[in-house]
Structures are given as structure tokens and as C-alpha cells.
Amino acid sequence: MNKLIAANFMRLKKSKVFWACIGFMSGFAVMMQIFNYRDMLEGTELTLESDLFVFATFIGIAAAVFASLFIGTEYSDGTIRNKVIIGHNRRDIYLSNFITAAAVSMTMCIAYMAVYSLIGVGLIGKFTSDLKMILVQLLCVLVLSAACAAIFTLLAMLNHNKAASAVICVLLAFGILFAGSYIHNRLEEPETYEGYYMDESGQLQLGEPEKNPRYLSGTKRQVFLFADDFLPGGQQLQIGSGGAGEPWKLMGYSVIITAGVTAAG
């Protein structure tokens, strides 16, 4: 399998999709710092870590694009067939592709953070948060990126058609993100909201708080909380919106997803 992994990494040097993904994440970091600089000119106080992990929201989409096109090219060029012919077994071929996809997904994360930090140090200054917590969050998003890579490697390996694989993977990536957004928004619903009424003079007055019918409680809320932590879409939004509250729990769930999906593949 080492030879297969080495061959994949050699391909990366000439892979347009690999360099496009790295360029996208680097460009996204530059764009975020441009926005930060504009906000600073308007008087907004920022810290270097303010948008450090915002890229996590899009890492699933980037992983889907890379895995589907990189593996799809192997099918379209007959590379996988040649690997089987010369004696490589299917397990090693699958694992080598997953390791490559996971490594690239992690590299995209590091590319964003490196460019963002290098520009940010000059514009904003040094980190103000505990460096240990930043590193834990970084580890959390790296494990999440591996879980995303596992999911899209499975889909890409099951579909021999490069175009169909790309469409399915990207649509699923958006679906995972939208599902996470829906779950996250439902959990953010307040238990009550302010009630208002019109008095005799026609003035709007503040009344008694009214119960929010969309508020989740009991077992249903616990199910939504679990889904928000377990599903990649929920993790993407938690990390991207400022950092996961329980990073070790999220890492554990990502490891379970990675191991389960890879074993199934």
C-alpha cells in the first residue's frame, strides 16, 4: 500500500484539482483578512482568532470536490483497473485513496490557517486566546476534515462515472451543511418570546412572555443536540462559528464516522 500512497502523492504535484483546492482555501483566507481590514477601518475591534476557523463551514464541500474529481480521474483514465491487474488488492487501493483524500483535506485546512495567520499578524496582531485551546480546535477541524474525506471517498469509489460522482458528492456536501444548519437553528430557538398587545389608546405595549411553539424540549431536544454534535454539518457550523464547545467529544464522533465509513467502504 505504501507504493500506492506514494504514487498518489506524486500525482498531486501535477493535479489541477489539488492546486485549485489549495488556491481556493488560500484565497478565502485573503478575502477574510480584506473584510477584517475594512471592518477595522470602520472602528470594529478584532482579534486574530476571530475568523480563524470560519473555513470549517466549507471544508466538506472542498473535500467533496477533491475526492470526486481525483478518484474519478483514476476511473476515467483506467488507473484503478491497472492497479488491480498488476496485483494490488482492492482494500489497499481504497485505503490509499482515502489516506490521500484525508491528507489533502487536512492540507487545505492548514493552507487557510497559515495564510490567514501570516496576513493577520501584520494587520491585527498576535493571538489573544490560549494557544492550547487554538491547537485543540485545530486538531478538531483536522479530524473533521478526515471524516468528510472518508464519506466522499466512499461515494467516489462506488461510482465509476467521474461527472456523476462529482455531482453526487457536491450535492451531498451541501445537503450535510444544510441539515446541520437546520438542526443548529432549531436548537437556537428561544423557549419564550416577548408578547405584545395594543392598549386602549392604540399604543403597543409589552405583555407577558409567550411560549415558543418551535422550541425543542425533552427527548426531541436531546436527539437534536446529539445530531448537532455527531453529524459533520453540525460540527462544521459549531467550529466555523467560533470554536466547538466540546472539541474532544466532536473529535470522538468524527473518529467513529471515519472508522465506520472506511470499514464499510
C-alpha positions as CSV (number, residue, x, y, z in Angstrom):
1,M,0.0,0.0,0.0
2,N,3.0,2.3,0.6
3,K,3.7,2.3,-3.2
4,L,0.1,3.2,-3.9
5,I,0.2,6.1,-1.5
6,A,3.5,7.3,-2.8
7,A,2.1,7.2,-6.4
8,N,-1.0,9.2,-5.3
9,F,1.2,11.9,-3.8
10,M,3.3,12.0,-6.9
11,R,0.1,12.6,-8.9
12,L,-0.8,15.5,-6.6
13,K,2.2,17.5,-7.9
14,K,0.5,17.7,-11.3
15,S,-3.1,17.6,-10.1
16,K,-5.0,20.7,-11.1
17,V,-7.9,19.9,-8.7
18,F,-5.4,19.7,-5.8
19,W,-3.8,23.1,-6.6
20,A,-7.2,24.6,-7.2
21,C,-8.5,23.5,-3.8
22,I,-5.4,24.8,-2.1
23,G,-5.7,28.1,-4.1
24,F,-9.4,28.4,-3.1
25,M,-8.7,28.0,0.6
26,S,-5.7,30.4,0.5
27,G,-7.8,32.9,-1.5
28,F,-10.6,32.6,1.0
29,A,-8.1,33.4,3.8
30,V,-7.0,36.5,1.9
31,M,-10.6,37.6,1.4
32,M,-11.4,37.2,5.1
33,Q,-8.5,39.4,6.0
34,I,-9.6,42.0,3.5
35,F,-13.0,42.0,5.2
36,N,-11.3,42.3,8.6
37,Y,-9.2,45.2,7.4
38,R,-12.3,47.0,6.1
39,D,-14.0,46.4,9.5
40,M,-11.0,47.8,11.4
41,L,-11.1,50.9,9.3
42,E,-14.7,51.4,10.4
43,G,-13.7,51.1,14.0
44,T,-14.5,47.4,14.8
45,E,-12.2,45.8,17.3
46,L,-11.0,42.4,16.1
47,T,-8.7,39.6,17.4
48,L,-6.6,37.4,15.2
49,E,-8.6,34.3,16.1
50,S,-12.0,36.0,15.2
51,D,-12.3,34.2,11.8
52,L,-9.6,31.7,12.2
53,F,-11.9,28.7,11.9
54,V,-14.6,30.0,9.6
55,F,-13.2,27.9,6.8
56,A,-14.6,24.8,8.6
57,T,-18.0,25.6,7.2
58,F,-16.8,24.9,3.7
59,I,-14.3,22.1,4.3
60,G,-16.9,19.4,3.5
61,I,-17.6,21.0,0.1
62,A,-13.8,21.3,-0.7
63,A,-13.3,17.7,0.3
64,A,-16.1,16.6,-1.9
65,V,-14.7,18.4,-4.9
66,F,-11.3,16.9,-4.5
67,A,-12.2,13.3,-3.7
68,S,-14.8,13.0,-6.5
69,L,-12.5,14.5,-9.2
70,F,-9.2,12.9,-8.1
71,I,-10.7,9.4,-7.7
72,G,-13.0,9.9,-10.7
73,T,-9.9,10.6,-12.8
74,E,-8.4,7.3,-11.8
75,Y,-11.5,5.5,-13.1
76,S,-11.7,7.5,-16.3
77,D,-8.0,7.0,-17.1
78,G,-8.1,3.3,-16.2
79,T,-5.6,3.7,-13.4
80,I,-7.6,1.7,-10.9
81,R,-8.0,-1.1,-13.4
82,N,-4.2,-1.2,-14.0
83,K,-3.6,-1.3,-10.2
84,V,-5.8,-4.4,-9.9
85,I,-4.1,-6.0,-13.0
86,I,-0.6,-5.7,-11.5
87,G,-1.6,-7.3,-8.3
88,H,-2.8,-4.6,-5.8
89,N,-5.8,-5.7,-3.8
90,R,-9.0,-3.6,-3.6
91,R,-8.5,-2.9,0.1
92,D,-5.1,-1.3,-0.4
93,I,-6.4,0.7,-3.4
94,Y,-9.3,2.0,-1.3
95,L,-7.3,2.9,1.8
96,S,-4.6,4.6,-0.3
97,N,-7.2,6.8,-1.9
98,F,-8.8,7.6,1.5
99,I,-5.4,8.5,3.0
100,T,-4.7,10.7,0.1
101,A,-8.1,12.5,0.3
102,A,-7.7,12.9,4.1
103,A,-4.2,14.3,3.8
104,V,-5.3,16.8,1.1
105,S,-8.4,17.8,3.2
106,M,-6.1,18.5,6.2
107,T,-3.6,20.4,3.9
108,M,-6.4,22.6,2.8
109,C,-7.2,23.5,6.4
110,I,-3.6,24.2,7.2
111,A,-3.3,26.3,4.0
112,Y,-6.2,28.6,5.1
113,M,-4.9,29.0,8.6
114,A,-1.3,29.6,7.5
115,V,-2.2,32.4,5.0
116,Y,-4.8,33.9,7.4
117,S,-2.3,34.0,10.3
118,L,0.5,35.4,8.3
119,I,-1.6,38.2,7.0
120,G,-3.4,38.7,10.3
121,V,-0.2,39.1,12.4
122,G,0.6,42.2,10.3
123,L,-2.9,43.6,10.3
124,I,-4.3,42.7,13.7
125,G,-1.5,41.4,15.9
126,K,-0.9,38.2,17.9
127,F,-3.4,35.7,19.2
128,T,-5.2,36.7,22.4
129,S,-6.7,33.4,23.3
130,D,-5.0,30.5,24.9
131,L,-2.7,28.9,22.3
132,K,-3.5,25.4,23.7
133,M,-7.2,25.9,23.0
134,I,-6.5,27.1,19.5
135,L,-4.4,24.0,18.9
136,V,-7.2,21.8,20.2
137,Q,-9.7,23.4,17.9
138,L,-7.2,22.9,15.0
139,L,-7.0,19.2,15.8
140,C,-10.8,19.1,16.0
141,V,-11.2,20.5,12.5
142,L,-8.4,18.3,11.1
143,V,-10.2,15.2,12.4
144,L,-13.5,16.5,11.0
145,S,-11.8,17.0,7.6
146,A,-10.7,13.4,7.7
147,A,-14.3,12.3,8.4
148,C,-15.5,14.3,5.4
149,A,-12.8,12.8,3.2
150,A,-13.9,9.3,4.3
151,I,-17.5,9.9,3.3
152,F,-16.7,11.3,-0.1
153,T,-14.0,8.7,-0.8
154,L,-16.7,6.0,-0.3
155,L,-19.0,7.7,-2.7
156,A,-16.3,8.3,-5.3
157,M,-15.1,4.8,-5.1
158,L,-18.6,3.4,-5.6
159,N,-19.3,5.5,-8.7
160,H,-17.2,4.9,-11.8
161,N,-18.6,7.9,-13.6
162,K,-16.5,11.0,-12.9
163,A,-19.1,13.6,-13.7
164,A,-21.9,11.8,-11.8
165,S,-19.6,11.2,-8.8
166,A,-18.7,14.9,-8.6
167,V,-22.3,16.0,-8.8
168,I,-23.4,13.5,-6.1
169,C,-20.6,14.3,-3.8
170,V,-21.0,18.1,-4.0
171,L,-24.8,17.9,-3.6
172,L,-24.3,15.7,-0.6
173,A,-21.8,18.1,0.9
174,F,-24.3,20.9,0.6
175,G,-27.0,18.7,1.9
176,I,-24.9,17.8,5.0
177,L,-24.3,21.5,5.6
178,F,-27.9,22.5,5.2
179,A,-29.0,19.7,7.5
180,G,-26.5,20.9,10.1
181,S,-27.8,24.5,9.7
182,Y,-31.4,23.4,10.2
183,I,-30.5,21.4,13.3
184,H,-28.4,24.3,14.6
185,N,-31.1,26.9,14.0
186,R,-33.8,24.7,15.7
187,L,-31.6,24.4,18.8
188,E,-31.1,28.2,18.8
189,E,-34.9,28.8,19.1
190,P,-35.7,30.6,22.4
191,E,-38.0,29.0,24.8
192,T,-40.2,32.0,25.0
193,Y,-40.6,35.3,23.1
194,E,-41.9,38.7,24.2
195,G,-45.7,39.1,23.9
196,Y,-47.2,42.4,22.8
197,Y,-50.7,43.9,22.9
198,M,-52.5,47.1,21.9
199,D,-53.8,49.2,24.8
200,E,-56.9,51.3,24.7
201,S,-55.1,54.3,23.2
202,G,-53.7,52.2,20.4
203,Q,-50.2,52.0,21.8
204,L,-48.1,48.8,21.5
205,Q,-47.4,47.5,25.0
206,L,-45.1,44.7,26.3
207,G,-47.1,41.8,27.6
208,E,-46.4,38.5,29.3
209,P,-43.8,36.2,27.6
210,E,-45.4,33.7,25.3
211,K,-44.2,30.1,24.8
212,N,-42.4,29.5,21.5
213,P,-44.0,26.5,19.8
214,R,-40.8,25.8,17.8
215,Y,-38.7,25.4,21.0
216,L,-37.3,21.9,21.3
217,S,-37.6,20.2,24.7
218,G,-37.3,16.8,26.3
219,T,-36.2,13.8,24.3
220,K,-36.5,15.6,21.0
221,R,-34.1,18.3,22.1
222,Q,-31.6,15.6,23.2
223,V,-31.8,13.9,19.8
224,F,-31.2,17.3,18.1
225,L,-28.2,18.0,20.4
226,F,-26.7,14.6,19.6
227,A,-27.2,15.1,15.9
228,D,-25.7,18.6,16.1
229,D,-22.5,17.1,17.7
230,F,-22.4,13.9,15.7
231,L,-23.2,14.9,12.1
232,P,-20.4,16.7,10.1
233,G,-22.7,19.5,9.2
234,G,-23.3,20.4,12.8
235,Q,-19.7,20.2,13.6
236,Q,-18.8,22.4,10.6
237,L,-21.1,25.1,11.9
238,Q,-20.0,24.8,15.5
239,I,-16.3,25.1,14.7
240,G,-16.8,27.7,12.0
241,S,-18.9,30.0,14.2
242,G,-16.2,30.5,16.7
243,G,-15.0,27.1,18.0
244,A,-16.5,23.9,19.3
245,G,-17.6,24.0,23.0
246,E,-16.7,20.3,23.5
247,P,-13.9,19.6,20.9
248,W,-12.9,16.3,22.4
249,K,-16.5,14.9,22.0
250,L,-16.7,16.1,18.4
251,M,-13.3,14.5,17.7
252,G,-14.6,11.2,19.1
253,Y,-17.6,11.4,16.8
254,S,-15.5,12.2,13.8
255,V,-13.2,9.2,14.5
256,I,-16.3,7.0,14.7
257,I,-17.6,8.3,11.4
258,T,-14.2,7.9,9.8
259,A,-13.7,4.3,11.0
260,G,-17.3,3.3,10.2
261,V,-17.4,4.7,6.8
262,T,-13.9,3.4,5.9
263,A,-14.7,-0.1,7.2
264,A,-17.9,-0.1,5.1
265,G,-16.0,1.1,2.0
